[in-house]
Amino acid sequence: MKFITLNSRGGNYLVVASNIAWLRSDENDQTKVGIVGGQPLLVEGSLEEVKAAILAD
């Protein structure tokens, strides 16, 4: 199981990579991360930055 650390303005998340369903750009250089079976997370960083964090080894 691969865990990803995603930073948010309200705190940080540790997310299981296989539970990420989608990404969507949001305002103020933030990205919404869709979680399988849950509510989306609003995290810091552009779509490309979040994608890079998810795909990094």
PDBQT receptor file of N, H, CA, C and O in Angstrom, charges set to zero:
ATOM      1  N   MET A   1       0.846  -1.162   0.000  1.00  0.00    +0.000 N 
ATOM      2  CA  MET A   1       0.000   0.000   0.000  1.00  0.00    +0.000 C 
ATOM      3  C   MET A   1       0.900   1.235   0.000  1.00  0.00    +0.000 C 
ATOM      4  O   MET A   1       1.827   1.341   0.803  1.00  0.00    +0.000 OA
ATOM      5  N   LYS A   2       0.612   2.167  -0.914  1.00  0.00    +0.000 N 
ATOM      6  H   LYS A   2      -0.141   2.081  -1.566  1.00  0.00    +0.000 HD
ATOM      7  CA  LYS A   2       1.396   3.390  -1.025  1.00  0.00    +0.000 C 
ATOM      8  C   LYS A   2       0.615   4.550  -0.409  1.00  0.00    +0.000 C 
ATOM      9  O   LYS A   2      -0.532   4.803  -0.776  1.00  0.00    +0.000 OA
ATOM     10  N   PHE A   3       1.250   5.252   0.529  1.00  0.00    +0.000 N 
ATOM     11  H   PHE A   3       2.182   5.047   0.827  1.00  0.00    +0.000 HD
ATOM     12  CA  PHE A   3       0.644   6.410   1.173  1.00  0.00    +0.000 C 
ATOM     13  C   PHE A   3       1.226   7.687   0.577  1.00  0.00    +0.000 C 
ATOM     14  O   PHE A   3       2.413   7.746   0.254  1.00  0.00    +0.000 OA
ATOM     15  N   ILE A   4       0.386   8.707   0.435  1.00  0.00    +0.000 N 
ATOM     16  H   ILE A   4      -0.578   8.660   0.698  1.00  0.00    +0.000 HD
ATOM     17  CA  ILE A   4       0.771  10.005  -0.100  1.00  0.00    +0.000 C 
ATOM     18  C   ILE A   4       0.457  11.059   0.957  1.00  0.00    +0.000 C 
ATOM     19  O   ILE A   4      -0.623  11.039   1.546  1.00  0.00    +0.000 OA
ATOM     20  N   THR A   5       1.385  11.974   1.200  1.00  0.00    +0.000 N 
ATOM     21  H   THR A   5       2.263  11.990   0.721  1.00  0.00    +0.000 HD
ATOM     22  CA  THR A   5       1.120  13.103   2.083  1.00  0.00    +0.000 C 
ATOM     23  C   THR A   5       0.653  14.274   1.234  1.00  0.00    +0.000 C 
ATOM     24  O   THR A   5       1.356  14.703   0.320  1.00  0.00    +0.000 OA
ATOM     25  N   LEU A   6      -0.528  14.790   1.533  1.00  0.00    +0.000 N 
ATOM     26  H   LEU A   6      -1.099  14.442   2.276  1.00  0.00    +0.000 HD
ATOM     27  CA  LEU A   6      -1.079  15.943   0.834  1.00  0.00    +0.000 C 
ATOM     28  C   LEU A   6      -1.305  17.052   1.844  1.00  0.00    +0.000 C 
ATOM     29  O   LEU A   6      -1.946  16.842   2.874  1.00  0.00    +0.000 OA
ATOM     30  N   ASN A   7      -0.778  18.230   1.550  1.00  0.00    +0.000 N 
ATOM     31  H   ASN A   7      -0.258  18.401   0.713  1.00  0.00    +0.000 HD
ATOM     32  CA  ASN A   7      -0.894  19.366   2.459  1.00  0.00    +0.000 C 
ATOM     33  C   ASN A   7      -2.159  20.142   2.186  1.00  0.00    +0.000 C 
ATOM     34  O   ASN A   7      -2.575  20.306   1.039  1.00  0.00    +0.000 OA
ATOM     35  N   SER A   8      -2.766  20.617   3.259  1.00  0.00    +0.000 N 
ATOM     36  H   SER A   8      -2.428  20.484   4.191  1.00  0.00    +0.000 HD
ATOM     37  CA  SER A   8      -3.980  21.409   3.186  1.00  0.00    +0.000 C 
ATOM     38  C   SER A   8      -3.809  22.615   4.097  1.00  0.00    +0.000 C 
ATOM     39  O   SER A   8      -2.979  22.599   5.006  1.00  0.00    +0.000 OA
ATOM     40  N   ARG A   9      -4.576  23.639   3.861  1.00  0.00    +0.000 N 
ATOM     41  H   ARG A   9      -5.250  23.652   3.123  1.00  0.00    +0.000 HD
ATOM     42  CA  ARG A   9      -4.492  24.817   4.721  1.00  0.00    +0.000 C 
ATOM     43  C   ARG A   9      -5.044  24.554   6.102  1.00  0.00    +0.000 C 
ATOM     44  O   ARG A   9      -4.726  25.283   7.042  1.00  0.00    +0.000 OA
ATOM     45  N   GLY A  10      -5.867  23.528   6.249  1.00  0.00    +0.000 N 
ATOM     46  H   GLY A  10      -6.126  22.935   5.486  1.00  0.00    +0.000 HD
ATOM     47  CA  GLY A  10      -6.436  23.194   7.545  1.00  0.00    +0.000 C 
ATOM     48  C   GLY A  10      -5.714  22.065   8.248  1.00  0.00    +0.000 C 
ATOM     49  O   GLY A  10      -6.072  21.716   9.372  1.00  0.00    +0.000 OA
ATOM     50  N   GLY A  11      -4.706  21.485   7.617  1.00  0.00    +0.000 N 
ATOM     51  H   GLY A  11      -4.415  21.769   6.703  1.00  0.00    +0.000 HD
ATOM     52  CA  GLY A  11      -3.974  20.351   8.172  1.00  0.00    +0.000 C 
ATOM     53  C   GLY A  11      -3.499  19.467   7.036  1.00  0.00    +0.000 C 
ATOM     54  O   GLY A  11      -3.793  19.742   5.873  1.00  0.00    +0.000 OA
ATOM     55  N   ASN A  12      -2.787  18.435   7.349  1.00  0.00    +0.000 N 
ATOM     56  H   ASN A  12      -2.548  18.211   8.294  1.00  0.00    +0.000 HD
ATOM     57  CA  ASN A  12      -2.254  17.551   6.322  1.00  0.00    +0.000 C 
ATOM     58  C   ASN A  12      -2.997  16.228   6.305  1.00  0.00    +0.000 C 
ATOM     59  O   ASN A  12      -3.543  15.791   7.318  1.00  0.00    +0.000 OA
ATOM     60  N   TYR A  13      -3.009  15.590   5.125  1.00  0.00    +0.000 N 
ATOM     61  H   TYR A  13      -2.565  15.945   4.302  1.00  0.00    +0.000 HD
ATOM     62  CA  TYR A  13      -3.668  14.297   4.946  1.00  0.00    +0.000 C 
ATOM     63  C   TYR A  13      -2.636  13.253   4.573  1.00  0.00    +0.000 C 
ATOM     64  O   TYR A  13      -1.670  13.549   3.871  1.00  0.00    +0.000 OA
ATOM     65  N   LEU A  14      -2.835  12.048   5.034  1.00  0.00    +0.000 N 
ATOM     66  H   LEU A  14      -3.620  11.807   5.604  1.00  0.00    +0.000 HD
ATOM     67  CA  LEU A  14      -2.071  10.885   4.600  1.00  0.00    +0.000 C 
ATOM     68  C   LEU A  14      -3.085   9.989   3.904  1.00  0.00    +0.000 C 
ATOM     69  O   LEU A  14      -3.967   9.420   4.549  1.00  0.00    +0.000 OA
ATOM     70  N   VAL A  15      -2.956   9.862   2.565  1.00  0.00    +0.000 N 
ATOM     71  H   VAL A  15      -2.240  10.323   2.041  1.00  0.00    +0.000 HD
ATOM     72  CA  VAL A  15      -3.969   9.218   1.739  1.00  0.00    +0.000 C 
ATOM     73  C   VAL A  15      -3.385   7.971   1.091  1.00  0.00    +0.000 C 
ATOM     74  O   VAL A  15      -2.232   7.979   0.659  1.00  0.00    +0.000 OA
ATOM     75  N   VAL A  16      -4.159   6.913   1.020  1.00  0.00    +0.000 N 
ATOM     76  H   VAL A  16      -5.095   6.906   1.371  1.00  0.00    +0.000 HD
ATOM     77  CA  VAL A  16      -3.760   5.712   0.283  1.00  0.00    +0.000 C 
ATOM     78  C   VAL A  16      -3.929   6.020  -1.204  1.00  0.00    +0.000 C 
ATOM     79  O   VAL A  16      -5.023   6.372  -1.646  1.00  0.00    +0.000 OA
ATOM     80  N   ALA A  17      -2.850   5.887  -1.973  1.00  0.00    +0.000 N 
ATOM     81  H   ALA A  17      -1.961   5.601  -1.614  1.00  0.00    +0.000 HD
ATOM     82  CA  ALA A  17      -2.847   6.271  -3.382  1.00  0.00    +0.000 C 
ATOM     83  C   ALA A  17      -3.925   5.546  -4.182  1.00  0.00    +0.000 C 
ATOM     84  O   ALA A  17      -4.528   6.146  -5.072  1.00  0.00    +0.000 OA
ATOM     85  N   SER A  18      -4.179   4.297  -3.895  1.00  0.00    +0.000 N 
ATOM     86  H   SER A  18      -3.689   3.809  -3.172  1.00  0.00    +0.000 HD
ATOM     87  CA  SER A  18      -5.166   3.537  -4.660  1.00  0.00    +0.000 C 
ATOM     88  C   SER A  18      -6.605   3.983  -4.386  1.00  0.00    +0.000 C 
ATOM     89  O   SER A  18      -7.523   3.561  -5.089  1.00  0.00    +0.000 OA
ATOM     90  N   ASN A  19      -6.812   4.828  -3.374  1.00  0.00    +0.000 N 
ATOM     91  H   ASN A  19      -6.066   5.171  -2.803  1.00  0.00    +0.000 HD
ATOM     92  CA  ASN A  19      -8.152   5.342  -3.064  1.00  0.00    +0.000 C 
ATOM     93  C   ASN A  19      -8.459   6.665  -3.762  1.00  0.00    +0.000 C 
ATOM     94  O   ASN A  19      -9.558   7.200  -3.614  1.00  0.00    +0.000 OA
ATOM     95  N   ILE A  20      -7.498   7.200  -4.522  1.00  0.00    +0.000 N 
ATOM     96  H   ILE A  20      -6.605   6.766  -4.642  1.00  0.00    +0.000 HD
ATOM     97  CA  ILE A  20      -7.716   8.460  -5.229  1.00  0.00    +0.000 C 
ATOM     98  C   ILE A  20      -8.437   8.156  -6.537  1.00  0.00    +0.000 C 
ATOM     99  O   ILE A  20      -7.953   7.375  -7.356  1.00  0.00    +0.000 OA
ATOM    100  N   ALA A  21      -9.603   8.781  -6.726  1.00  0.00    +0.000 N 
ATOM    101  H   ALA A  21      -9.996   9.415  -6.061  1.00  0.00    +0.000 HD
ATOM    102  CA  ALA A  21     -10.420   8.527  -7.909  1.00  0.00    +0.000 C 
ATOM    103  C   ALA A  21     -10.247   9.599  -8.986  1.00  0.00    +0.000 C 
ATOM    104  O   ALA A  21     -10.270   9.283 -10.175  1.00  0.00    +0.000 OA
ATOM    105  N   TRP A  22     -10.074  10.867  -8.585  1.00  0.00    +0.000 N 
ATOM    106  H   TRP A  22     -10.055  11.124  -7.618  1.00  0.00    +0.000 HD
ATOM    107  CA  TRP A  22      -9.970  11.945  -9.558  1.00  0.00    +0.000 C 
ATOM    108  C   TRP A  22      -9.311  13.171  -8.939  1.00  0.00    +0.000 C 
ATOM    109  O   TRP A  22      -9.211  13.288  -7.717  1.00  0.00    +0.000 OA
ATOM    110  N   LEU A  23      -8.860  14.091  -9.808  1.00  0.00    +0.000 N 
ATOM    111  H   LEU A  23      -8.942  13.996 -10.800  1.00  0.00    +0.000 HD
ATOM    112  CA  LEU A  23      -8.303  15.378  -9.401  1.00  0.00    +0.000 C 
ATOM    113  C   LEU A  23      -9.037  16.470 -10.173  1.00  0.00    +0.000 C 
ATOM    114  O   LEU A  23      -9.402  16.281 -11.333  1.00  0.00    +0.000 OA
ATOM    115  N   ARG A  24      -9.250  17.609  -9.524  1.00  0.00    +0.000 N 
ATOM    116  H   ARG A  24      -8.954  17.762  -8.581  1.00  0.00    +0.000 HD
ATOM    117  CA  ARG A  24      -9.877  18.741 -10.198  1.00  0.00    +0.000 C 
ATOM    118  C   ARG A  24      -9.273  20.035  -9.678  1.00  0.00    +0.000 C 
ATOM    119  O   ARG A  24      -9.143  20.227  -8.469  1.00  0.00    +0.000 OA
ATOM    120  N   SER A  25      -8.903  20.922 -10.598  1.00  0.00    +0.000 N 
ATOM    121  H   SER A  25      -9.008  20.766 -11.580  1.00  0.00    +0.000 HD
ATOM    122  CA  SER A  25      -8.369  22.228 -10.212  1.00  0.00    +0.000 C 
ATOM    123  C   SER A  25      -9.433  23.017  -9.477  1.00  0.00    +0.000 C 
ATOM    124  O   SER A  25     -10.616  22.944  -9.809  1.00  0.00    +0.000 OA
ATOM    125  N   ASP A  26      -9.006  23.772  -8.475  1.00  0.00    +0.000 N 
ATOM    126  H   ASP A  26      -8.045  23.831  -8.206  1.00  0.00    +0.000 HD
ATOM    127  CA  ASP A  26      -9.906  24.622  -7.718  1.00  0.00    +0.000 C 
ATOM    128  C   ASP A  26      -9.283  26.008  -7.649  1.00  0.00    +0.000 C 
ATOM    129  O   ASP A  26      -8.199  26.223  -8.192  1.00  0.00    +0.000 OA
ATOM    130  N   GLU A  27      -9.938  26.934  -7.003  1.00  0.00    +0.000 N 
ATOM    131  H   GLU A  27     -10.819  26.760  -6.563  1.00  0.00    +0.000 HD
ATOM    132  CA  GLU A  27      -9.425  28.300  -6.944  1.00  0.00    +0.000 C 
ATOM    133  C   GLU A  27      -8.276  28.433  -5.953  1.00  0.00    +0.000 C 
ATOM    134  O   GLU A  27      -8.045  27.546  -5.132  1.00  0.00    +0.000 OA
ATOM    135  N   ASN A  28      -7.559  29.546  -6.037  1.00  0.00    +0.000 N 
ATOM    136  H   ASN A  28      -7.746  30.267  -6.705  1.00  0.00    +0.000 HD
ATOM    137  CA  ASN A  28      -6.457  29.893  -5.132  1.00  0.00    +0.000 C 
ATOM    138  C   ASN A  28      -5.352  28.846  -5.111  1.00  0.00    +0.000 C 
ATOM    139  O   ASN A  28      -4.826  28.519  -4.048  1.00  0.00    +0.000 OA
ATOM    140  N   ASP A  29      -4.995  28.314  -6.290  1.00  0.00    +0.000 N 
ATOM    141  H   ASP A  29      -5.422  28.579  -7.154  1.00  0.00    +0.000 HD
ATOM    142  CA  ASP A  29      -3.914  27.327  -6.435  1.00  0.00    +0.000 C 
ATOM    143  C   ASP A  29      -4.120  26.123  -5.513  1.00  0.00    +0.000 C 
ATOM    144  O   ASP A  29      -3.191  25.668  -4.847  1.00  0.00    +0.000 OA
ATOM    145  N   GLN A  30      -5.351  25.621  -5.489  1.00  0.00    +0.000 N 
ATOM    146  H   GLN A  30      -6.106  25.991  -6.030  1.00  0.00    +0.000 HD
ATOM    147  CA  GLN A  30      -5.683  24.435  -4.729  1.00  0.00    +0.000 C 
ATOM    148  C   GLN A  30      -6.266  23.388  -5.670  1.00  0.00    +0.000 C 
ATOM    149  O   GLN A  30      -6.687  23.712  -6.781  1.00  0.00    +0.000 OA
ATOM    150  N   THR A  31      -6.291  22.143  -5.229  1.00  0.00    +0.000 N 
ATOM    151  H   THR A  31      -5.950  21.881  -4.326  1.00  0.00    +0.000 HD
ATOM    152  CA  THR A  31      -6.806  21.029  -6.021  1.00  0.00    +0.000 C 
ATOM    153  C   THR A  31      -7.746  20.206  -5.164  1.00  0.00    +0.000 C 
ATOM    154  O   THR A  31      -7.472  19.969  -3.988  1.00  0.00    +0.000 OA
ATOM    155  N   LYS A  32      -8.858  19.766  -5.748  1.00  0.00    +0.000 N 
ATOM    156  H   LYS A  32      -9.080  19.958  -6.703  1.00  0.00    +0.000 HD
ATOM    157  CA  LYS A  32      -9.758  18.829  -5.069  1.00  0.00    +0.000 C 
ATOM    158  C   LYS A  32      -9.352  17.421  -5.471  1.00  0.00    +0.000 C 
ATOM    159  O   LYS A  32      -9.155  17.127  -6.649  1.00  0.00    +0.000 OA
ATOM    160  N   VAL A  33      -9.232  16.558  -4.471  1.00  0.00    +0.000 N 
ATOM    161  H   VAL A  33      -9.393  16.797  -3.514  1.00  0.00    +0.000 HD
ATOM    162  CA  VAL A  33      -8.841  15.164  -4.675  1.00  0.00    +0.000 C 
ATOM    163  C   VAL A  33     -10.039  14.299  -4.310  1.00  0.00    +0.000 C 
ATOM    164  O   VAL A  33     -10.471  14.274  -3.158  1.00  0.00    +0.000 OA
ATOM    165  N   GLY A  34     -10.571  13.592  -5.298  1.00  0.00    +0.000 N 
ATOM    166  H   GLY A  34     -10.221  13.612  -6.234  1.00  0.00    +0.000 HD
ATOM    167  CA  GLY A  34     -11.703  12.711  -5.071  1.00  0.00    +0.000 C 
ATOM    168  C   GLY A  34     -11.250  11.407  -4.447  1.00  0.00    +0.000 C 
ATOM    169  O   GLY A  34     -10.314  10.775  -4.935  1.00  0.00    +0.000 OA
ATOM    170  N   ILE A  35     -11.902  11.005  -3.385  1.00  0.00    +0.000 N 
ATOM    171  H   ILE A  35     -12.663  11.519  -2.989  1.00  0.00    +0.000 HD
ATOM    172  CA  ILE A  35     -11.567   9.788  -2.658  1.00  0.00    +0.000 C 
ATOM    173  C   ILE A  35     -12.685   8.763  -2.855  1.00  0.00    +0.000 C 
ATOM    174  O   ILE A  35     -13.862   9.092  -2.706  1.00  0.00    +0.000 OA
ATOM    175  N   VAL A  36     -12.325   7.542  -3.185  1.00  0.00    +0.000 N 
ATOM    176  H   VAL A  36     -11.369   7.275  -3.306  1.00  0.00    +0.000 HD
ATOM    177  CA  VAL A  36     -13.306   6.477  -3.364  1.00  0.00    +0.000 C 
ATOM    178  C   VAL A  36     -14.084   6.292  -2.067  1.00  0.00    +0.000 C 
ATOM    179  O   VAL A  36     -13.493   6.051  -1.014  1.00  0.00    +0.000 OA
ATOM    180  N   GLY A  37     -15.408   6.403  -2.143  1.00  0.00    +0.000 N 
ATOM    181  H   GLY A  37     -15.887   6.599  -2.998  1.00  0.00    +0.000 HD
ATOM    182  CA  GLY A  37     -16.265   6.190  -0.991  1.00  0.00    +0.000 C 
ATOM    183  C   GLY A  37     -16.257   7.301   0.037  1.00  0.00    +0.000 C 
ATOM    184  O   GLY A  37     -16.725   7.107   1.159  1.00  0.00    +0.000 OA
ATOM    185  N   GLY A  38     -15.725   8.485  -0.331  1.00  0.00    +0.000 N 
ATOM    186  H   GLY A  38     -15.345   8.643  -1.242  1.00  0.00    +0.000 HD
ATOM    187  CA  GLY A  38     -15.666   9.568   0.645  1.00  0.00    +0.000 C 
ATOM    188  C   GLY A  38     -15.825  10.931   0.005  1.00  0.00    +0.000 C 
ATOM    189  O   GLY A  38     -16.047  11.044  -1.201  1.00  0.00    +0.000 OA
ATOM    190  N   GLN A  39     -15.711  11.951   0.814  1.00  0.00    +0.000 N 
ATOM    191  H   GLN A  39     -15.530  11.859   1.793  1.00  0.00    +0.000 HD
ATOM    192  CA  GLN A  39     -15.807  13.326   0.349  1.00  0.00    +0.000 C 
ATOM    193  C   GLN A  39     -14.476  13.764  -0.254  1.00  0.00    +0.000 C 
ATOM    194  O   GLN A  39     -13.425  13.286   0.172  1.00  0.00    +0.000 OA
ATOM    195  N   PRO A  40     -14.498  14.668  -1.241  1.00  0.00    +0.000 N 
ATOM    196  CA  PRO A  40     -13.242  15.163  -1.813  1.00  0.00    +0.000 C 
ATOM    197  C   PRO A  40     -12.450  15.984  -0.795  1.00  0.00    +0.000 C 
ATOM    198  O   PRO A  40     -13.018  16.631   0.084  1.00  0.00    +0.000 OA
ATOM    199  N   LEU A  41     -11.141  15.941  -0.935  1.00  0.00    +0.000 N 
ATOM    200  H   LEU A  41     -10.679  15.415  -1.649  1.00  0.00    +0.000 HD
ATOM    201  CA  LEU A  41     -10.240  16.715  -0.081  1.00  0.00    +0.000 C 
ATOM    202  C   LEU A  41      -9.777  17.938  -0.853  1.00  0.00    +0.000 C 
ATOM    203  O   LEU A  41      -9.461  17.834  -2.038  1.00  0.00    +0.000 OA
ATOM    204  N   LEU A  42      -9.730  19.091  -0.209  1.00  0.00    +0.000 N 
ATOM    205  H   LEU A  42      -9.986  19.176   0.754  1.00  0.00    +0.000 HD
ATOM    206  CA  LEU A  42      -9.197  20.304  -0.812  1.00  0.00    +0.000 C 
ATOM    207  C   LEU A  42      -7.771  20.460  -0.309  1.00  0.00    +0.000 C 
ATOM    208  O   LEU A  42      -7.550  20.674   0.883  1.00  0.00    +0.000 OA
ATOM    209  N   VAL A  43      -6.801  20.353  -1.214  1.00  0.00    +0.000 N 
ATOM    210  H   VAL A  43      -6.981  20.179  -2.182  1.00  0.00    +0.000 HD
ATOM    211  CA  VAL A  43      -5.399  20.377  -0.829  1.00  0.00    +0.000 C 
ATOM    212  C   VAL A  43      -4.665  21.510  -1.534  1.00  0.00    +0.000 C 
ATOM    213  O   VAL A  43      -5.124  22.020  -2.556  1.00  0.00    +0.000 OA
ATOM    214  N   GLU A  44      -3.521  21.898  -0.977  1.00  0.00    +0.000 N 
ATOM    215  H   GLU A  44      -3.148  21.484  -0.147  1.00  0.00    +0.000 HD
ATOM    216  CA  GLU A  44      -2.696  22.941  -1.563  1.00  0.00    +0.000 C 
ATOM    217  C   GLU A  44      -1.964  22.419  -2.787  1.00  0.00    +0.000 C 
ATOM    218  O   GLU A  44      -1.627  21.237  -2.862  1.00  0.00    +0.000 OA
ATOM    219  N   GLY A  45      -1.721  23.298  -3.737  1.00  0.00    +0.000 N 
ATOM    220  H   GLY A  45      -1.995  24.258  -3.675  1.00  0.00    +0.000 HD
ATOM    221  CA  GLY A  45      -0.940  22.960  -4.913  1.00  0.00    +0.000 C 
ATOM    222  C   GLY A  45      -1.791  22.866  -6.163  1.00  0.00    +0.000 C 
ATOM    223  O   GLY A  45      -2.985  22.573  -6.115  1.00  0.00    +0.000 OA
ATOM    224  N   SER A  46      -1.135  23.123  -7.283  1.00  0.00    +0.000 N 
ATOM    225  H   SER A  46      -0.164  23.361  -7.323  1.00  0.00    +0.000 HD
ATOM    226  CA  SER A  46      -1.815  23.034  -8.567  1.00  0.00    +0.000 C 
ATOM    227  C   SER A  46      -2.093  21.574  -8.908  1.00  0.00    +0.000 C 
ATOM    228  O   SER A  46      -1.590  20.662  -8.252  1.00  0.00    +0.000 OA
ATOM    229  N   LEU A  47      -2.885  21.374  -9.922  1.00  0.00    +0.000 N 
ATOM    230  H   LEU A  47      -3.294  22.115 -10.455  1.00  0.00    +0.000 HD
ATOM    231  CA  LEU A  47      -3.200  20.034 -10.395  1.00  0.00    +0.000 C 
ATOM    232  C   LEU A  47      -1.920  19.273 -10.732  1.00  0.00    +0.000 C 
ATOM    233  O   LEU A  47      -1.785  18.099 -10.386  1.00  0.00    +0.000 OA
ATOM    234  N   GLU A  48      -0.988  19.932 -11.401  1.00  0.00    +0.000 N 
ATOM    235  H   GLU A  48      -1.097  20.886 -11.682  1.00  0.00    +0.000 HD
ATOM    236  CA  GLU A  48       0.278  19.286 -11.790  1.00  0.00    +0.000 C 
ATOM    237  C   GLU A  48       1.130  18.927 -10.569  1.00  0.00    +0.000 C 
ATOM    238  O   GLU A  48       1.755  17.866 -10.543  1.00  0.00    +0.000 OA
ATOM    239  N   GLU A  49       1.160  19.803  -9.557  1.00  0.00    +0.000 N 
ATOM    240  H   GLU A  49       0.653  20.664  -9.578  1.00  0.00    +0.000 HD
ATOM    241  CA  GLU A  49       1.947  19.526  -8.356  1.00  0.00    +0.000 C 
ATOM    242  C   GLU A  49       1.379  18.344  -7.576  1.00  0.00    +0.000 C 
ATOM    243  O   GLU A  49       2.135  17.508  -7.079  1.00  0.00    +0.000 OA
ATOM    244  N   VAL A  50       0.071  18.270  -7.467  1.00  0.00    +0.000 N 
ATOM    245  H   VAL A  50      -0.543  18.949  -7.871  1.00  0.00    +0.000 HD
ATOM    246  CA  VAL A  50      -0.561  17.169  -6.754  1.00  0.00    +0.000 C 
ATOM    247  C   VAL A  50      -0.361  15.872  -7.527  1.00  0.00    +0.000 C 
ATOM    248  O   VAL A  50      -0.074  14.830  -6.938  1.00  0.00    +0.000 OA
ATOM    249  N   LYS A  51      -0.513  15.937  -8.842  1.00  0.00    +0.000 N 
ATOM    250  H   LYS A  51      -0.746  16.783  -9.321  1.00  0.00    +0.000 HD
ATOM    251  CA  LYS A  51      -0.293  14.749  -9.677  1.00  0.00    +0.000 C 
ATOM    252  C   LYS A  51       1.127  14.238  -9.505  1.00  0.00    +0.000 C 
ATOM    253  O   LYS A  51       1.332  13.030  -9.387  1.00  0.00    +0.000 OA
ATOM    254  N   ALA A  52       2.110  15.128  -9.488  1.00  0.00    +0.000 N 
ATOM    255  H   ALA A  52       1.943  16.109  -9.583  1.00  0.00    +0.000 HD
ATOM    256  CA  ALA A  52       3.509  14.735  -9.317  1.00  0.00    +0.000 C 
ATOM    257  C   ALA A  52       3.729  14.062  -7.961  1.00  0.00    +0.000 C 
ATOM    258  O   ALA A  52       4.471  13.085  -7.869  1.00  0.00    +0.000 OA
ATOM    259  N   ALA A  53       3.091  14.578  -6.914  1.00  0.00    +0.000 N 
ATOM    260  H   ALA A  53       2.488  15.372  -6.990  1.00  0.00    +0.000 HD
ATOM    261  CA  ALA A  53       3.215  13.980  -5.582  1.00  0.00    +0.000 C 
ATOM    262  C   ALA A  53       2.632  12.567  -5.548  1.00  0.00    +0.000 C 
ATOM    263  O   ALA A  53       3.172  11.676  -4.891  1.00  0.00    +0.000 OA
ATOM    264  N   ILE A  54       1.526  12.376  -6.263  1.00  0.00    +0.000 N 
ATOM    265  H   ILE A  54       1.088  13.099  -6.796  1.00  0.00    +0.000 HD
ATOM    266  CA  ILE A  54       0.871  11.064  -6.285  1.00  0.00    +0.000 C 
ATOM    267  C   ILE A  54       1.703  10.056  -7.062  1.00  0.00    +0.000 C 
ATOM    268  O   ILE A  54       1.819   8.899  -6.658  1.00  0.00    +0.000 OA
ATOM    269  N   LEU A  55       2.283  10.492  -8.177  1.00  0.00    +0.000 N 
ATOM    270  H   LEU A  55       2.189  11.432  -8.505  1.00  0.00    +0.000 HD
ATOM    271  CA  LEU A  55       3.028   9.566  -9.045  1.00  0.00    +0.000 C 
ATOM    272  C   LEU A  55       4.478   9.358  -8.629  1.00  0.00    +0.000 C 
ATOM    273  O   LEU A  55       5.139   8.461  -9.153  1.00  0.00    +0.000 OA
ATOM    274  N   ALA A  56       4.992  10.169  -7.694  1.00  0.00    +0.000 N 
ATOM    275  H   ALA A  56       4.454  10.898  -7.269  1.00  0.00    +0.000 HD
ATOM    276  CA  ALA A  56       6.379  10.014  -7.247  1.00  0.00    +0.000 C 
ATOM    277  C   ALA A  56       6.579   8.668  -6.572  1.00  0.00    +0.000 C 
ATOM    278  O   ALA A  56       5.670   8.150  -5.923  1.00  0.00    +0.000 OA
ATOM    279  N   ASP A  57       7.748   8.113  -6.723  1.00  0.00    +0.000 N 
ATOM    280  H   ASP A  57       8.487   8.533  -7.250  1.00  0.00    +0.000 HD
ATOM    281  CA  ASP A  57       8.054   6.803  -6.117  1.00  0.00    +0.000 C 
ATOM    282  C   ASP A  57       8.323   6.904  -4.653  1.00  0.00    +0.000 C 
ATOM    283  O   ASP A  57       8.594   5.893  -4.005  1.00  0.00    +0.000 OA
TER     284      ASP A  57
